[in-house]
Amino acid sequence: MKLKRVKPDDDLRLDDAAAARPDLPEDEVLEEETKKLGKELASLQTALYAEGKQALLVVFQARDAGGKDGAIKRVFGPLNPQGSYVASFKQPTEEELAHDYLWRIHKVMPERGFIGIFNRSHYEDVLVVRVEGLAPKDVWKRRYAQINDFERTMVESGTRILKFFLHISRDEQKQRLLERLDDPEKNWKFRSSDLEARAKWDDYTDAYRDVLSKCSTPWAPWYVVPADDKRVRDYLVARKVVSVLRKMNPKYPPADPEVLAWRDKII
């Protein structure tokens, strides 16, 4: 199975069946392949950083307990922190609310040579804002086009953008929320708002469907990742990220002759 870019005319049911494990090799094979991809990812990142001409932004969106933290940890764990970072977006601060909704996004976009990873993103402003009624409909509806324009500007300025929706089923989310409550190392993540959002499952499904269909563009595509199985999720994300970096084809800069001349002076 290969992830395919969401297109406006796609039939996005986003049902439980779409979150199930697809026909892929056994777990042991997937884990080994994911490790290999991790090594290549690290190598490509080093070249990207050395080149200093391009950047990559990877966006993760998912329902609560959808696996964003796990995917970021397992896929991007091999990266050198010197040339990568993770930005998380929670409830906006007073300072952020005093600006336009894209202000807090723009200031943490990756600089050239970096891989930036967003745990949630500007899409909260057409998801949570829409479902929870935090802004009028005529306000959030305009944001689809605004986001597309913003992302096009970033891409034309040298930042490649990849967006992943980690799609889990309702039963899988229930199981993960229960595990979160039972695990002392995870129950701090639990919020009553998780259950409030779960009660609005269909409303969020409609909101995600619109995000995916309206904001998956050739320059900043969305990919729906079947995420009930964590190994499958990690493998599919890693393969797509590596594939895009290969196409970006970062090159090490040529050696400066003056620097190489120091070879004969080293005693």
N, C-alpha and C positions, 0 to 999 in steps of 0.2 A: 504493500500500500504506500502511495506517495501522497503527501498533502497537496491539495490543489487550491489555487487562489479562489476565494469567493468572488462570484460575479453577480451583478445586479439581478439577472434573471434566474439564478439558482433557486431550487426548491429547498429552502432552509426550514426544515421541520423542527430541528433541534429537539427531537424526542429522545426518550431513554435509549432506544436502539442505536441512535447515532453516537452515543457515548460509550457503547460496549467495545470490548476488545475486537479489533479487526483480525483478519487472517494474516498473521505474522509468525515468524519462527518462535521457537520455545524461549522461555525466559533466559536461560543460560546464554543462548545465542544473542539475544537482544542486549544483554548486559555486556557481553564481550564487544559487540559492535559499537555500543554506546561509548565504551572506554576508548576504542580506536578513534572514534569521532572526536572525543575529548582531547586526545593528543594532537590531532590535526587542527582542531580549533585553537589550541594553545599556540601552535606553530604559526598559524595564520594571524593570530592576534599580535604576535611579536613583530611580524612583518608589517602589519597595519600600523603599529605604534612607531616603528622605525621610519616608515614612509612618511607619516604625518600629513597626508593629503586627503584622506577620506575618514568617515566615521560611520558607525553602525548603531542604530537604535533598535532594540528589541522590546516590544510592548507585550505585557501579559495582562489579560483580563480573564476573570472567572467568577463564578458564584462563590459565596463563602465556603471555605474548605475545598475549593476547587483544585488546589495543588500548585498555586503560584510559587510559594516559598520552596517547596520540594523541587519543582522543575528548575528554578533558578540555582539552587544549591547543587543539584546533580549535573545539570548540563554545563553550567558556567563555573563550577568549582575549580577546574584546571587553569582558569585564566590568571594572569599576573595582575594583582590589584593595582599595579602602577599604571596600567592602561585600561582599566575597566572600573565600573562602579554600578551600584544599584540605587535607584531612587524610588522611594515609596510615597504614595499620595493618600493621605488620610483626610479627615474633615478639614476644610480650609481654615487657616488662621484669620484673625482680624486684618492683618496686613494683606494677606492674599485676597480677601474679599473686597478690599479697597481698590483692587486693580481688576482688569479684565480677567476672565477665567483662564486664559492661556498664559498669563504672565508667569505663574509659578512653574509652568511647563517649559517655557522658552528659556528660562534662566538655568535650567539643569539639562538642557540638550547636550549631547556629547560633543566635545571639541574634536578637531581633526586628529586622527590617530587613536581614538578611544572607541570602546564598545560600551554603550550605555544601556542599562536594563531597567525598565519601568515596571514596578509592581503596582498595578493599577495605573491610571493615567488620566489624560484629558477626557477620556471617554466616560468617566464618572459623571461628567457634566451633561451627558445625554442618556445616562442610565439611571443613577440614583436621583439626580435632579428631576428627571422625568417621572419616574415611578412614585417618588415620595412627594411630588408636587411642590418642589422647592423653587420653581420658576414657572411663569406662565408658558403655555404651549407655544405661543408665537415667538417666545424667546429661545427655548431649546430647539425648536424646529430649524431655526436659522443656523444653528451651530454645526449641523452636518456639513454644509457648504463651507463654513468658516474653517472647520477642522481640515477639510480636504485642501483648501487653499494654503493653510499653515503648513501642512505636511509637504505639499508640493514645493513651497518655498525652501523648506529644510533640505529636501532631496536635491533641488537645483543648486543648493549651496554646498553639496558634497556629503550629505548624510543619508545613507541608505536606511530604509525603515521596513521592519518586519513586525507583524502584529499577530499574536496567537490568542485565540479564545479557547481556553481549556474547558471542554464541555463534559460535565459529569451528570449522571442520572440523579433523579430524586432519591432513590434508595441508597445510592452510594454517598450522597451528601449526608443523609441521615446517619449512616454508619460512621462516617468520619466525624460528625459532630458528637456522636456518642463516645467515640474513642478519645476525642479531644477532652471531653468532660472527665473521663476515667483516667487520663494520663496526667500526672502531676507536672510533667515537663511541657504539657501542651494546654492544660485547662485555662491558663492565663490568657490564651487567645480567644476564649469563648466570650461572646457578647450576647446580651438579650436581643440586640438588633439582628443577630444572625437568624433567629427564629421569626422575627417580624418580616425579614426579607423572604424567608422560606414560605411564609404564608401568602406572599405575593408572587409565587413561582411563575404563574402564567403571565403576569404583567411584565416581569423581568424578561421572560422569554420573548415577548413581543418587542421589548426595548432592544434586546440583543439582536433580534432578527433585523431590525431597522438599522442598527449600527453596522452590522456586517454587510448588508446589501447596499447601504448608502455611502459607506466610507471605505469599501474595499476597492482601491484604485490601482491602476497599473504601476503607479509610482510608490504606493504605500499599501500593499495588499494585506488582507486578513486571511488567516488560515484557521479552520475549525479543527481542533485536535481532540480525538476521542480519548478522554482522560480518566475513565473509570479504572483502567489498569495503569499504574504508575510507571512501569518499565516501558510500556508502549508509548506513553506520553513523552518520557524523556528521550527515547530513541527517535521519535518522529520530529521533535523539536530540534534535537542536536543535528539530525541529518539535514534539515532545512537550513539551519543557521550556517553550517559548514558549506552547503551548496551555494548559498548566497555569497559567502566570503570568497569562495573559489572564483566566482564570477567577478567579484570586485578586484581580484588578482593583485593584492598589495605587493609592492616590490621594495626590497631593501635599497636604500640610496647608494649610488656608486661611491666608492672610497675616494676620499680627497687625496690627491698625489702628495700634498704636503704632509699629510698624516702618515702615509705609507713610507715617506722618506725617513721617518723616525726609526724604522726597522734597523737601519745600519748604525744607529746611534745608541741602541740598547746594548749595554755591556753585560 
